[in-house]
Amino acid sequence: MIEIKTFLKYNDDFIDVEDEKKLKNLYGRIDEDYIEGAITMSYWSEEIIGLRHWDLVDQLWAYIITMLHDCLTNGKAEFLFPDQPLKAGIELIKNGMCLFTVGNGAVSKRCSIPFKEFAEKSLCAYKDFVYKMKNDLGVLVYADHEQIYSISEALSNL
């Protein structure tokens, strides 16, 4: 089972975007041009990406969505985190699985996960993040609807 969550970083705290009470306390306090936060991903409770990988979370989500799109097109894709020299990548392997890698060299984390579940959970978490930012914080986050639709269509054919 894959679990994906989005957190906003405010001062030294990470606020889960699902925590509506804490999220609403951030209204008007988020720098819309520099939205710091983290995306956590785990597979059967094994961490893939954690809070220590925090960055510009809106841009990080955009990179992940682009990575999914490119992976469906090319069989693999990678990107650098927006504001740090950390690489993430994904490669389709066999039996509906993919190899997800995050890190640099010897400090890399590699995990074999079900691609379709990962992509579906990522899309859902991303859409939820965009919705929460707009409706709870009044912050508009760019969402490439064409890319999201393309990924959804491709997943329905897997």
C-alpha positions, 0 to 999 in steps of 0.5 A: 500500500502506497501512502502519500501526504503533503505538508507545508513548512511554516517556521520549523513545523510541518503542517499536514494539508489534511489538518484543516484547523492548523491549515486555516491558521496559516491563512495569509502567512504563506509566501505564494512565491516560495511555498516550502513543504514536503511530500512524504511517500511510503510503501507498506510503511517503508519511507521513500521520501520523508520530511527531510526532503522538504523543498518548494512543495508546489514545484516539487509536485509539478516535477512529480506530475511531469515525471509520471507523464514522461515515464508513461511516454518514455518508460523512465524519467527523472528530475532534480528537486527544485531548490536542492541538488537531490535527484528523483527518478522512476523507471518502469520495470516488469509486472506493472512495477516501477523502480523509484529512486531518490538521492545522490549516489551512495545515499540513494533510496531505491524502492520497487513499487506498483506503478499504477497505484503510485501514479493514481495516489500521486494524482489524487494527493496532488489534486488534493494539495491544489484544492486545499491551497486554493480553498483553505489558504486562498493560494493559487497553485499552478496545475497542468490539467492537460498533463493530469488528464493525459496521465489519467487516460493512460492509467485507465488503459493499463 
